[in-house]
């Protein structure tokens, strides 16, 4: 149940920011919004390593979930950068590479962590 709650909070942060990110990027520009987003989200991402309570993990995962708003900015950026006759291919390619990276991370991360987890928790 605890892990499910973490995922719910993570995706809640993503959904909230995806709703707001369009208006924010129209106000200050896509590049500035993207830069600020990535700089702000790296802080809770780094703090997750030092989290020592469930509440801290949930709150930091919520903040890290804001990184999901970067997808909207990527789609906005590629729509502006490419001509109308290739913008669909450009958007599909950027979305596909993003999904590929997320999928590789989902497979690779647990396989890297499993040996250290087993070393720390000998009962597994």
Phi and psi in radians as a Rosetta constraint file:
Dihedral C 1 N 2 CA 2 C 2 CIRCULARHARMONIC -1.139 0.35
Dihedral N 2 CA 2 C 2 N 3 CIRCULARHARMONIC -0.742 0.35
Dihedral C 2 N 3 CA 3 C 3 CIRCULARHARMONIC -1.155 0.35
Dihedral N 3 CA 3 C 3 N 4 CIRCULARHARMONIC -0.641 0.35
Dihedral C 3 N 4 CA 4 C 4 CIRCULARHARMONIC -1.074 0.35
Dihedral N 4 CA 4 C 4 N 5 CIRCULARHARMONIC -0.731 0.35
Dihedral C 4 N 5 CA 5 C 5 CIRCULARHARMONIC -1.092 0.35
Dihedral N 5 CA 5 C 5 N 6 CIRCULARHARMONIC -0.684 0.35
Dihedral C 5 N 6 CA 6 C 6 CIRCULARHARMONIC -1.061 0.35
Dihedral N 6 CA 6 C 6 N 7 CIRCULARHARMONIC -0.788 0.35
Dihedral C 6 N 7 CA 7 C 7 CIRCULARHARMONIC -1.123 0.35
Dihedral N 7 CA 7 C 7 N 8 CIRCULARHARMONIC -0.681 0.35
Dihedral C 7 N 8 CA 8 C 8 CIRCULARHARMONIC -1.083 0.35
Dihedral N 8 CA 8 C 8 N 9 CIRCULARHARMONIC -0.780 0.35
Dihedral C 8 N 9 CA 9 C 9 CIRCULARHARMONIC -1.162 0.35
Dihedral N 9 CA 9 C 9 N 10 CIRCULARHARMONIC -0.674 0.35
Dihedral C 9 N 10 CA 10 C 10 CIRCULARHARMONIC -1.071 0.35
Dihedral N 10 CA 10 C 10 N 11 CIRCULARHARMONIC -0.848 0.35
Dihedral C 10 N 11 CA 11 C 11 CIRCULARHARMONIC -1.260 0.35
Dihedral N 11 CA 11 C 11 N 12 CIRCULARHARMONIC -0.457 0.35
Dihedral C 11 N 12 CA 12 C 12 CIRCULARHARMONIC -1.113 0.35
Dihedral N 12 CA 12 C 12 N 13 CIRCULARHARMONIC -0.750 0.35
Dihedral C 12 N 13 CA 13 C 13 CIRCULARHARMONIC -1.069 0.35
Dihedral N 13 CA 13 C 13 N 14 CIRCULARHARMONIC -0.703 0.35
Dihedral C 13 N 14 CA 14 C 14 CIRCULARHARMONIC -1.117 0.35
Dihedral N 14 CA 14 C 14 N 15 CIRCULARHARMONIC -0.806 0.35
Dihedral C 14 N 15 CA 15 C 15 CIRCULARHARMONIC -1.122 0.35
Dihedral N 15 CA 15 C 15 N 16 CIRCULARHARMONIC -0.773 0.35
Dihedral C 15 N 16 CA 16 C 16 CIRCULARHARMONIC -1.058 0.35
Dihedral N 16 CA 16 C 16 N 17 CIRCULARHARMONIC -0.817 0.35
Dihedral C 16 N 17 CA 17 C 17 CIRCULARHARMONIC -1.226 0.35
Dihedral N 17 CA 17 C 17 N 18 CIRCULARHARMONIC -0.612 0.35
Dihedral C 17 N 18 CA 18 C 18 CIRCULARHARMONIC -1.095 0.35
Dihedral N 18 CA 18 C 18 N 19 CIRCULARHARMONIC -0.546 0.35
Dihedral C 18 N 19 CA 19 C 19 CIRCULARHARMONIC -1.230 0.35
Dihedral N 19 CA 19 C 19 N 20 CIRCULARHARMONIC -0.678 0.35
Dihedral C 19 N 20 CA 20 C 20 CIRCULARHARMONIC -1.556 0.35
Dihedral N 20 CA 20 C 20 N 21 CIRCULARHARMONIC -0.366 0.35
Dihedral C 20 N 21 CA 21 C 21 CIRCULARHARMONIC -1.159 0.35
Dihedral N 21 CA 21 C 21 N 22 CIRCULARHARMONIC -0.544 0.35
Dihedral C 21 N 22 CA 22 C 22 CIRCULARHARMONIC -1.082 0.35
Dihedral N 22 CA 22 C 22 N 23 CIRCULARHARMONIC -0.816 0.35
Dihedral C 22 N 23 CA 23 C 23 CIRCULARHARMONIC -1.148 0.35
Dihedral N 23 CA 23 C 23 N 24 CIRCULARHARMONIC -0.678 0.35
Dihedral C 23 N 24 CA 24 C 24 CIRCULARHARMONIC -1.123 0.35
Dihedral N 24 CA 24 C 24 N 25 CIRCULARHARMONIC -0.772 0.35
Dihedral C 24 N 25 CA 25 C 25 CIRCULARHARMONIC -1.212 0.35
Dihedral N 25 CA 25 C 25 N 26 CIRCULARHARMONIC -0.519 0.35
Dihedral C 25 N 26 CA 26 C 26 CIRCULARHARMONIC -1.224 0.35
Dihedral N 26 CA 26 C 26 N 27 CIRCULARHARMONIC -0.498 0.35
Dihedral C 26 N 27 CA 27 C 27 CIRCULARHARMONIC -1.359 0.35
Dihedral N 27 CA 27 C 27 N 28 CIRCULARHARMONIC -0.776 0.35
Dihedral C 27 N 28 CA 28 C 28 CIRCULARHARMONIC -2.040 0.35
Dihedral N 28 CA 28 C 28 N 29 CIRCULARHARMONIC -0.049 0.35
Dihedral C 28 N 29 CA 29 C 29 CIRCULARHARMONIC 1.740 0.35
Dihedral N 29 CA 29 C 29 N 30 CIRCULARHARMONIC 2.661 0.35
Dihedral C 29 N 30 CA 30 C 30 CIRCULARHARMONIC -1.173 0.35
Dihedral N 30 CA 30 C 30 N 31 CIRCULARHARMONIC -0.780 0.35
Dihedral C 30 N 31 CA 31 C 31 CIRCULARHARMONIC -1.092 0.35
Dihedral N 31 CA 31 C 31 N 32 CIRCULARHARMONIC -0.799 0.35
Dihedral C 31 N 32 CA 32 C 32 CIRCULARHARMONIC -1.147 0.35
Dihedral N 32 CA 32 C 32 N 33 CIRCULARHARMONIC -0.728 0.35
Dihedral C 32 N 33 CA 33 C 33 CIRCULARHARMONIC -1.081 0.35
Dihedral N 33 CA 33 C 33 N 34 CIRCULARHARMONIC -0.782 0.35
Dihedral C 33 N 34 CA 34 C 34 CIRCULARHARMONIC -1.075 0.35
Dihedral N 34 CA 34 C 34 N 35 CIRCULARHARMONIC -0.806 0.35
Dihedral C 34 N 35 CA 35 C 35 CIRCULARHARMONIC -1.104 0.35
Dihedral N 35 CA 35 C 35 N 36 CIRCULARHARMONIC -0.805 0.35
Dihedral C 35 N 36 CA 36 C 36 CIRCULARHARMONIC -1.115 0.35
Dihedral N 36 CA 36 C 36 N 37 CIRCULARHARMONIC -0.753 0.35
Dihedral C 36 N 37 CA 37 C 37 CIRCULARHARMONIC -1.027 0.35
Dihedral N 37 CA 37 C 37 N 38 CIRCULARHARMONIC -0.857 0.35
Dihedral C 37 N 38 CA 38 C 38 CIRCULARHARMONIC -1.174 0.35
Dihedral N 38 CA 38 C 38 N 39 CIRCULARHARMONIC -0.649 0.35
Dihedral C 38 N 39 CA 39 C 39 CIRCULARHARMONIC -1.193 0.35
Dihedral N 39 CA 39 C 39 N 40 CIRCULARHARMONIC -0.680 0.35
Dihedral C 39 N 40 CA 40 C 40 CIRCULARHARMONIC -1.248 0.35
Dihedral N 40 CA 40 C 40 N 41 CIRCULARHARMONIC -0.695 0.35
Dihedral C 40 N 41 CA 41 C 41 CIRCULARHARMONIC -1.278 0.35
Dihedral N 41 CA 41 C 41 N 42 CIRCULARHARMONIC -0.429 0.35
Dihedral C 41 N 42 CA 42 C 42 CIRCULARHARMONIC -1.205 0.35
Dihedral N 42 CA 42 C 42 N 43 CIRCULARHARMONIC -0.412 0.35
Dihedral C 42 N 43 CA 43 C 43 CIRCULARHARMONIC -1.176 0.35
Dihedral N 43 CA 43 C 43 N 44 CIRCULARHARMONIC -0.956 0.35
Dihedral C 43 N 44 CA 44 C 44 CIRCULARHARMONIC -1.156 0.35
Dihedral N 44 CA 44 C 44 N 45 CIRCULARHARMONIC -0.473 0.35
Dihedral C 44 N 45 CA 45 C 45 CIRCULARHARMONIC -1.092 0.35
Dihedral N 45 CA 45 C 45 N 46 CIRCULARHARMONIC -0.722 0.35
Dihedral C 45 N 46 CA 46 C 46 CIRCULARHARMONIC -1.267 0.35
Dihedral N 46 CA 46 C 46 N 47 CIRCULARHARMONIC -0.601 0.35
Dihedral C 46 N 47 CA 47 C 47 CIRCULARHARMONIC -1.226 0.35
Dihedral N 47 CA 47 C 47 N 48 CIRCULARHARMONIC -0.379 0.35
Dihedral C 47 N 48 CA 48 C 48 CIRCULARHARMONIC -1.026 0.35
Dihedral N 48 CA 48 C 48 N 49 CIRCULARHARMONIC -0.531 0.35
Dihedral C 48 N 49 CA 49 C 49 CIRCULARHARMONIC -1.133 0.35
Dihedral N 49 CA 49 C 49 N 50 CIRCULARHARMONIC -0.466 0.35
Dihedral C 49 N 50 CA 50 C 50 CIRCULARHARMONIC -1.784 0.35
Dihedral N 50 CA 50 C 50 N 51 CIRCULARHARMONIC 0.046 0.35
Dihedral C 50 N 51 CA 51 C 51 CIRCULARHARMONIC -1.141 0.35
Dihedral N 51 CA 51 C 51 N 52 CIRCULARHARMONIC 2.296 0.35
Dihedral C 51 N 52 CA 52 C 52 CIRCULARHARMONIC -2.169 0.35
Dihedral N 52 CA 52 C 52 N 53 CIRCULARHARMONIC 0.206 0.35
Dihedral C 52 N 53 CA 53 C 53 CIRCULARHARMONIC -2.477 0.35
Dihedral N 53 CA 53 C 53 N 54 CIRCULARHARMONIC 2.791 0.35
Dihedral C 53 N 54 CA 54 C 54 CIRCULARHARMONIC -1.117 0.35
Dihedral N 54 CA 54 C 54 N 55 CIRCULARHARMONIC -0.719 0.35
Dihedral C 54 N 55 CA 55 C 55 CIRCULARHARMONIC -1.080 0.35
Dihedral N 55 CA 55 C 55 N 56 CIRCULARHARMONIC -0.736 0.35
Dihedral C 55 N 56 CA 56 C 56 CIRCULARHARMONIC -1.087 0.35
Dihedral N 56 CA 56 C 56 N 57 CIRCULARHARMONIC -0.753 0.35
Dihedral C 56 N 57 CA 57 C 57 CIRCULARHARMONIC -1.099 0.35
Dihedral N 57 CA 57 C 57 N 58 CIRCULARHARMONIC -0.775 0.35
Dihedral C 57 N 58 CA 58 C 58 CIRCULARHARMONIC -1.112 0.35
Dihedral N 58 CA 58 C 58 N 59 CIRCULARHARMONIC -0.801 0.35
Dihedral C 58 N 59 CA 59 C 59 CIRCULARHARMONIC -1.150 0.35
Dihedral N 59 CA 59 C 59 N 60 CIRCULARHARMONIC -0.695 0.35
Dihedral C 59 N 60 CA 60 C 60 CIRCULARHARMONIC -1.212 0.35
Dihedral N 60 CA 60 C 60 N 61 CIRCULARHARMONIC -0.649 0.35
Dihedral C 60 N 61 CA 61 C 61 CIRCULARHARMONIC -1.131 0.35
Dihedral N 61 CA 61 C 61 N 62 CIRCULARHARMONIC -0.633 0.35
Dihedral C 61 N 62 CA 62 C 62 CIRCULARHARMONIC -1.051 0.35
Dihedral N 62 CA 62 C 62 N 63 CIRCULARHARMONIC -0.803 0.35
Dihedral C 62 N 63 CA 63 C 63 CIRCULARHARMONIC -1.168 0.35
Dihedral N 63 CA 63 C 63 N 64 CIRCULARHARMONIC -0.689 0.35
Dihedral C 63 N 64 CA 64 C 64 CIRCULARHARMONIC -1.157 0.35
Dihedral N 64 CA 64 C 64 N 65 CIRCULARHARMONIC -0.506 0.35
Dihedral C 64 N 65 CA 65 C 65 CIRCULARHARMONIC -1.038 0.35
Dihedral N 65 CA 65 C 65 N 66 CIRCULARHARMONIC -0.381 0.35
Dihedral C 65 N 66 CA 66 C 66 CIRCULARHARMONIC -1.068 0.35
Dihedral N 66 CA 66 C 66 N 67 CIRCULARHARMONIC -0.400 0.35
Dihedral C 66 N 67 CA 67 C 67 CIRCULARHARMONIC -1.058 0.35
Dihedral N 67 CA 67 C 67 N 68 CIRCULARHARMONIC -0.427 0.35
Dihedral C 67 N 68 CA 68 C 68 CIRCULARHARMONIC -1.097 0.35
Dihedral N 68 CA 68 C 68 N 69 CIRCULARHARMONIC -0.351 0.35
Dihedral C 68 N 69 CA 69 C 69 CIRCULARHARMONIC -1.203 0.35
Dihedral N 69 CA 69 C 69 N 70 CIRCULARHARMONIC -0.259 0.35
Dihedral C 69 N 70 CA 70 C 70 CIRCULARHARMONIC -1.112 0.35
Dihedral N 70 CA 70 C 70 N 71 CIRCULARHARMONIC -0.449 0.35
Dihedral C 70 N 71 CA 71 C 71 CIRCULARHARMONIC -1.065 0.35
Dihedral N 71 CA 71 C 71 N 72 CIRCULARHARMONIC -0.756 0.35
Dihedral C 71 N 72 CA 72 C 72 CIRCULARHARMONIC -1.085 0.35
Dihedral N 72 CA 72 C 72 N 73 CIRCULARHARMONIC -0.738 0.35
Dihedral C 72 N 73 CA 73 C 73 CIRCULARHARMONIC -1.140 0.35
Dihedral N 73 CA 73 C 73 N 74 CIRCULARHARMONIC -0.665 0.35
Dihedral C 73 N 74 CA 74 C 74 CIRCULARHARMONIC -1.097 0.35
Dihedral N 74 CA 74 C 74 N 75 CIRCULARHARMONIC -0.755 0.35
Dihedral C 74 N 75 CA 75 C 75 CIRCULARHARMONIC -1.156 0.35
Dihedral N 75 CA 75 C 75 N 76 CIRCULARHARMONIC -0.694 0.35
Dihedral C 75 N 76 CA 76 C 76 CIRCULARHARMONIC -1.088 0.35
Dihedral N 76 CA 76 C 76 N 77 CIRCULARHARMONIC -0.790 0.35
Dihedral C 76 N 77 CA 77 C 77 CIRCULARHARMONIC -1.112 0.35
Dihedral N 77 CA 77 C 77 N 78 CIRCULARHARMONIC -0.825 0.35
Dihedral C 77 N 78 CA 78 C 78 CIRCULARHARMONIC -1.181 0.35
Dihedral N 78 CA 78 C 78 N 79 CIRCULARHARMONIC -0.540 0.35
Dihedral C 78 N 79 CA 79 C 79 CIRCULARHARMONIC -1.123 0.35
Dihedral N 79 CA 79 C 79 N 80 CIRCULARHARMONIC -0.665 0.35
Dihedral C 79 N 80 CA 80 C 80 CIRCULARHARMONIC -1.330 0.35
Dihedral N 80 CA 80 C 80 N 81 CIRCULARHARMONIC -0.636 0.35
Dihedral C 80 N 81 CA 81 C 81 CIRCULARHARMONIC -1.338 0.35
Dihedral N 81 CA 81 C 81 N 82 CIRCULARHARMONIC -0.485 0.35
Dihedral C 81 N 82 CA 82 C 82 CIRCULARHARMONIC -1.887 0.35
Dihedral N 82 CA 82 C 82 N 83 CIRCULARHARMONIC 2.670 0.35
Dihedral C 82 N 83 CA 83 C 83 CIRCULARHARMONIC -1.193 0.35
Dihedral N 83 CA 83 C 83 N 84 CIRCULARHARMONIC 2.747 0.35
Dihedral C 83 N 84 CA 84 C 84 CIRCULARHARMONIC -1.048 0.35
Dihedral N 84 CA 84 C 84 N 85 CIRCULARHARMONIC -0.521 0.35
Dihedral C 84 N 85 CA 85 C 85 CIRCULARHARMONIC -1.357 0.35
Dihedral N 85 CA 85 C 85 N 86 CIRCULARHARMONIC -0.198 0.35
Dihedral C 85 N 86 CA 86 C 86 CIRCULARHARMONIC -2.223 0.35
Dihedral N 86 CA 86 C 86 N 87 CIRCULARHARMONIC 0.035 0.35
Dihedral C 86 N 87 CA 87 C 87 CIRCULARHARMONIC -1.136 0.35
Dihedral N 87 CA 87 C 87 N 88 CIRCULARHARMONIC -0.559 0.35
Dihedral C 87 N 88 CA 88 C 88 CIRCULARHARMONIC -1.135 0.35
Dihedral N 88 CA 88 C 88 N 89 CIRCULARHARMONIC -0.752 0.35
Dihedral C 88 N 89 CA 89 C 89 CIRCULARHARMONIC -1.152 0.35
Dihedral N 89 CA 89 C 89 N 90 CIRCULARHARMONIC -0.699 0.35
Dihedral C 89 N 90 CA 90 C 90 CIRCULARHARMONIC -1.115 0.35
Dihedral N 90 CA 90 C 90 N 91 CIRCULARHARMONIC -0.796 0.35
Dihedral C 90 N 91 CA 91 C 91 CIRCULARHARMONIC -1.115 0.35
Dihedral N 91 CA 91 C 91 N 92 CIRCULARHARMONIC -0.731 0.35
Dihedral C 91 N 92 CA 92 C 92 CIRCULARHARMONIC -1.138 0.35
Dihedral N 92 CA 92 C 92 N 93 CIRCULARHARMONIC -0.668 0.35
Dihedral C 92 N 93 CA 93 C 93 CIRCULARHARMONIC -1.176 0.35
Dihedral N 93 CA 93 C 93 N 94 CIRCULARHARMONIC -0.793 0.35
Dihedral C 93 N 94 CA 94 C 94 CIRCULARHARMONIC -1.134 0.35
Dihedral N 94 CA 94 C 94 N 95 CIRCULARHARMONIC -0.695 0.35
Dihedral C 94 N 95 CA 95 C 95 CIRCULARHARMONIC -1.159 0.35
Dihedral N 95 CA 95 C 95 N 96 CIRCULARHARMONIC -0.708 0.35
Dihedral C 95 N 96 CA 96 C 96 CIRCULARHARMONIC -1.130 0.35
Dihedral N 96 CA 96 C 96 N 97 CIRCULARHARMONIC -0.743 0.35
Dihedral C 96 N 97 CA 97 C 97 CIRCULARHARMONIC -1.152 0.35
Dihedral N 97 CA 97 C 97 N 98 CIRCULARHARMONIC -0.631 0.35
Dihedral C 97 N 98 CA 98 C 98 CIRCULARHARMONIC -1.123 0.35
Dihedral N 98 CA 98 C 98 N 99 CIRCULARHARMONIC -0.748 0.35
Dihedral C 98 N 99 CA 99 C 99 CIRCULARHARMONIC -1.165 0.35
Dihedral N 99 CA 99 C 99 N 100 CIRCULARHARMONIC -0.664 0.35
Dihedral C 99 N 100 CA 100 C 100 CIRCULARHARMONIC -1.094 0.35
Dihedral N 100 CA 100 C 100 N 101 CIRCULARHARMONIC -0.782 0.35
Dihedral C 100 N 101 CA 101 C 101 CIRCULARHARMONIC -1.085 0.35
Dihedral N 101 CA 101 C 101 N 102 CIRCULARHARMONIC -0.725 0.35
Dihedral C 101 N 102 CA 102 C 102 CIRCULARHARMONIC -1.119 0.35
Dihedral N 102 CA 102 C 102 N 103 CIRCULARHARMONIC -0.701 0.35
Dihedral C 102 N 103 CA 103 C 103 CIRCULARHARMONIC -1.170 0.35
Dihedral N 103 CA 103 C 103 N 104 CIRCULARHARMONIC -0.740 0.35
Dihedral C 103 N 104 CA 104 C 104 CIRCULARHARMONIC -1.107 0.35
Dihedral N 104 CA 104 C 104 N 105 CIRCULARHARMONIC -0.718 0.35
Dihedral C 104 N 105 CA 105 C 105 CIRCULARHARMONIC -1.103 0.35
Dihedral N 105 CA 105 C 105 N 106 CIRCULARHARMONIC -0.675 0.35
Dihedral C 105 N 106 CA 106 C 106 CIRCULARHARMONIC -1.136 0.35
Dihedral N 106 CA 106 C 106 N 107 CIRCULARHARMONIC -0.573 0.35
Dihedral C 106 N 107 CA 107 C 107 CIRCULARHARMONIC -1.459 0.35
Dihedral N 107 CA 107 C 107 N 108 CIRCULARHARMONIC -0.754 0.35
Dihedral C 107 N 108 CA 108 C 108 CIRCULARHARMONIC -1.298 0.35
Dihedral N 108 CA 108 C 108 N 109 CIRCULARHARMONIC -0.724 0.35
Dihedral C 108 N 109 CA 109 C 109 CIRCULARHARMONIC -1.029 0.35
Dihedral N 109 CA 109 C 109 N 110 CIRCULARHARMONIC -0.877 0.35
Dihedral C 109 N 110 CA 110 C 110 CIRCULARHARMONIC -1.093 0.35
Dihedral N 110 CA 110 C 110 N 111 CIRCULARHARMONIC -0.621 0.35
Dihedral C 110 N 111 CA 111 C 111 CIRCULARHARMONIC -1.202 0.35
Dihedral N 111 CA 111 C 111 N 112 CIRCULARHARMONIC -0.469 0.35
Dihedral C 111 N 112 CA 112 C 112 CIRCULARHARMONIC -1.361 0.35
Dihedral N 112 CA 112 C 112 N 113 CIRCULARHARMONIC -0.612 0.35
Dihedral C 112 N 113 CA 113 C 113 CIRCULARHARMONIC -1.444 0.35
Dihedral N 113 CA 113 C 113 N 114 CIRCULARHARMONIC -0.402 0.35
Dihedral C 113 N 114 CA 114 C 114 CIRCULARHARMONIC -1.028 0.35
Dihedral N 114 CA 114 C 114 N 115 CIRCULARHARMONIC -0.793 0.35
Dihedral C 114 N 115 CA 115 C 115 CIRCULARHARMONIC -1.057 0.35
Dihedral N 115 CA 115 C 115 N 116 CIRCULARHARMONIC -0.737 0.35
Dihedral C 115 N 116 CA 116 C 116 CIRCULARHARMONIC -1.202 0.35
Dihedral N 116 CA 116 C 116 N 117 CIRCULARHARMONIC -0.624 0.35
Dihedral C 116 N 117 CA 117 C 117 CIRCULARHARMONIC -1.115 0.35
Dihedral N 117 CA 117 C 117 N 118 CIRCULARHARMONIC -0.757 0.35
Dihedral C 117 N 118 CA 118 C 118 CIRCULARHARMONIC -1.144 0.35
Dihedral N 118 CA 118 C 118 N 119 CIRCULARHARMONIC -0.612 0.35
Dihedral C 118 N 119 CA 119 C 119 CIRCULARHARMONIC -1.191 0.35
Dihedral N 119 CA 119 C 119 N 120 CIRCULARHARMONIC -0.650 0.35
Dihedral C 119 N 120 CA 120 C 120 CIRCULARHARMONIC -1.384 0.35
Dihedral N 120 CA 120 C 120 N 121 CIRCULARHARMONIC -0.580 0.35
Dihedral C 120 N 121 CA 121 C 121 CIRCULARHARMONIC -2.083 0.35
Dihedral N 121 CA 121 C 121 N 122 CIRCULARHARMONIC 1.577 0.35
Dihedral C 121 N 122 CA 122 C 122 CIRCULARHARMONIC -1.154 0.35
Dihedral N 122 CA 122 C 122 N 123 CIRCULARHARMONIC -0.278 0.35
Dihedral C 122 N 123 CA 123 C 123 CIRCULARHARMONIC -1.321 0.35
Dihedral N 123 CA 123 C 123 N 124 CIRCULARHARMONIC -0.197 0.35
